[in-house]
Amino acid sequence: MTGLWMGPGHTGIVVVMDITTSTVFIPGATSGLGLALAQRLQAAGSTVVIGGRRASRLASLREAFGFGTVEVDVSDADSIAAAATTVLAEYPALDTLVTMSGIMRNEDLRSPDHIDDALDTIQTNLVGTIRLIDAFLPHLLTRPSATVITVSSGLAFVPLTATPTYSATKAGVHAYTEALRQQLVGTPVSVLELVPPAVQTDLMGGADFGGMPLDAFTDEVVGLLRSGAAPEILVENVQGFRWSERDGTHQQLVEMLASRGH
């Protein structure tokens, strides 16, 4: 459940999500950022449903934390449709979708052999985000208030040379989110964009890029949600990437990331 009004921030909008009463679906929450956020939202009082591909992992998390669970492969349209049917039947009060799922792979663009990795990344990160929104938005539009939270990356604004398609998909998620937000003006659905920096998870070894501790990242995100996030949820560590074009530091940051290699 959210409230929306004018306030401080780069767009002049503050969105306050009541994380004590929401019913949230987070596909891609069986590890890393997604699982950490699911735990925090549940601890705050929200009802949380997590999705993932591995039935055994989902079962262990359901047993350990009491999450609702559903199998879903966000690279597969039929899987997303089936998961949406299941979640909405069991949780008709669902009012929040967090499109957390994503993959990240190294690519050498000098070789055409990278194309399979590129296509998999696009299918999961960008097309998967679009399909998830398509599957749940009709329901969310019927709620008194609802929230879609997309997940891009600091690499949407400063690409990592070693993972070009990942960076491109996250830039695509950013652009798609902005258009979605504008199309939904005047509806009950608020649209937020979570923009993580490098975080110490198992996604391509975030610690290797000066990643912030997972607990510190999640603390900051939950604090921003509680206090009123601008349409972009920006922790302090990602601010430099987000505003690099404005600040004249973009090429310097591109080269800095490239120097760290694969």
N, C-alpha and C positions, 0 to 999 in steps of 0.2 A: 504494500500500500504506500502511496506516495502523496506528497503535497508539492505543488508547483507555484512559485511566485517570483516576482522580480527581486533581485538582490545583487550582492557583489559577485564578481567573477568576470572572466573575459567576454562572456556573452550576456552578462546581466541577468542570468537565470540561476536560481538555486533550486535544486531538487532534493527534497528530504524523503528518504525511504524509511518507513517504519519497520526496522528489521526485527522488531519484537512481535509482529503479527503477520508477516508476509508468508505466503506459500510459494516456495522457490523451486524451480527445476534447473539443475546445473549439469548438462551433459559434459563429459570430460572431467569429472570430479573424483576419479578413483586414485589420484595422486597429485602431488605438486600444489600449484596455486588453487586449483579447483577444490581439492579436498580440504585444504586449509580454510578457504572461504566458506565451504559448506559447514565445517565444524564451528566456525565463529558465528555464522548466521543462526545455526541451530542453538548454540549456547545462549544467544541473545533472545531466543523465543520463537524464531521462525520455524515453520515446518519445511523440511528440506528433502527433496527428491534428487538423487544423483543418477547419472547415466554413464555407461561405459560399455566396452565390448566384451569384457571378460566376466562370465557369470560367476566364476569362483571368487574373483576379487570383489564383485558386488555383494555376494553372499557374506563374505567375511566382514565387509564394512557395515552391512545391515546388522549383523550380529554384534559388532563392536560398538556402533554408535546409534543404532536405531533409525538410520535413514530409510526413507523409501528408496527403492532401486528399480531401474529398468535397463534392460539391455538395449544399446543403441550404437550403431556405427554411422557417424555423421558423414561419411563418404558415400553412403548408400541411401538413395531416396526412399526406397521401400522401408528400410529400417527406421528412418526418421518418421515416416507416416505411421508406422505401427507403434512406435514409442509414444508419439503424440496421442494416439487413440487410447493407449493404456494409461498414460499419466492423467489425461483429462477425465477419463472415466473414474479413476480412483481418487483424484484430487480436483474436484470441480471448482474449488476456491482458489486454484492457482492464479497468482497475480504477478509473478516475476519469472522471467527467463533470463539466464546468464549463458551466453554462447561461448563457453570456455574451451571447447575442444580445439586442438591444434597439433600439427607436427612440424618439425624443423629439421632440415637435412642440408648437409654440405653439398655444393654443386661446383663443378669446374666447367664454366661456360665455354671454354676452349674446345670441349669435347661434346658432340651431340649425344653422348651416352647419358647426359644428365636429364634428358627429357622426361623419362619415367618418373624420376623424383619430382620434377617440376609439376607434372600433371597431378601426381598424388597430392602434392602440397596445395595446389589450387583447389582440387576437389574437396579436400578436408577443410582447409582454413577459410576459403572464400565462399565456394559454392555451398559448403556445409552450413556456414553462418546464414546464408540467404535462405536455404531450405528450412532451417530451424525456425527462422522468423516467419516464413510462410506458413509453417505447420501450426504455430501457436498464436500468431497475431489475431486471427479471427476471434478466438476465445478471449484473448486479453482485451480486445476492444469492447467486449460485453461487460467487463468488470467496472465497478465504480471508479477505481483507479488501479493502474498497473504499470509495470516497468519492464522494459527490455534493456539489458546490459550487454553490449557487445564487448569483445576483448580484442584490442589491437595490440600495439607494442610500441615502445620507443623506437624500434627499428622501422616503423611506418614512416618516421620522420628523418631518420639517419640510417640508411641501409647498412647491414653487415655484409661486406664483400663476399664472405664465405657462404652465405645463405641468401642468395639474391631473390629466389622465388618466395621464400618465407617473408622477406622484407616487403616484396611487392604485394603479396596477399594481405599483409597487415595494413599497407597503405590503402589497398582496396577496401578493406573493412572500415577504415576511417572514413573514406569518401562515402561509402554506402550508408554508414551510420548518420552522417550529416544529412544526406538526402532523406533518409527514413524519418529522422527527427522533424525535418521541415514538413514532410507530407503528413505527419501525425499531429501537427499543431491544431489545437482545438478539440482533440480527442482525449479520452481518459488515460492514454498511454504515454508515459514519459520515456525518453530514450537517453541512456547514459552510455558512455564509452570508457571502459577501464583500459588504461594505457600503462602496462607494466614496464619497468626497466628490467635489466638483468637481475634475476633473483636466483638464489641458490636452490635450484630444483634439479630433477634429472633430465630436464629439457636442454640438451646440448651443453650440459655442464655450466650453468649460469655463474657458478663461482669463478670460472676461468676468466670472466669478463668483469670482475669486480662486483659480482652480484650481491645484492643486499640480502641479509638473512630473511628466510621465509616468514618467521614470526614477526619481524619488524615490518615487513611489507604488509602483512595481513592486518596488523594493528593499525597501520596508517590508513589502509583502505577502509576498514570498518569505521574508524574515526571520521573519515570524510563522508561516508554514507550517513552516519548519525548526525553530523553537523550541517550537512547540506552540500552535496557535491555539485560543482558546475556540471554542465553536460559532459565534460571530460573529467574523469577521476584521475588526477595527476598527483602521485606521491612526489616528494621532494627530489628523489633520485632521478626522476625522468624529466624534470623541468628543462634541463639543459638541452636534451634531445628535442623535446616538443617545440621549443622556441629557437632552435639553432638558426633557422633562416632569418628570423627577425634580428637575432643577436649577431649575425655575421660570423658564426662559428661552424657552419655546416660542413664545409669542405675539410676543415681541420678535424672534425669528429669522424667524418668518413675515413680519412687517412689513419686516424688513431685506431679505429676498429680494424681496418685492413691490416695494420701492422701486427696485430695479434695472431694473424694466420688462421688456419683451419683448426 
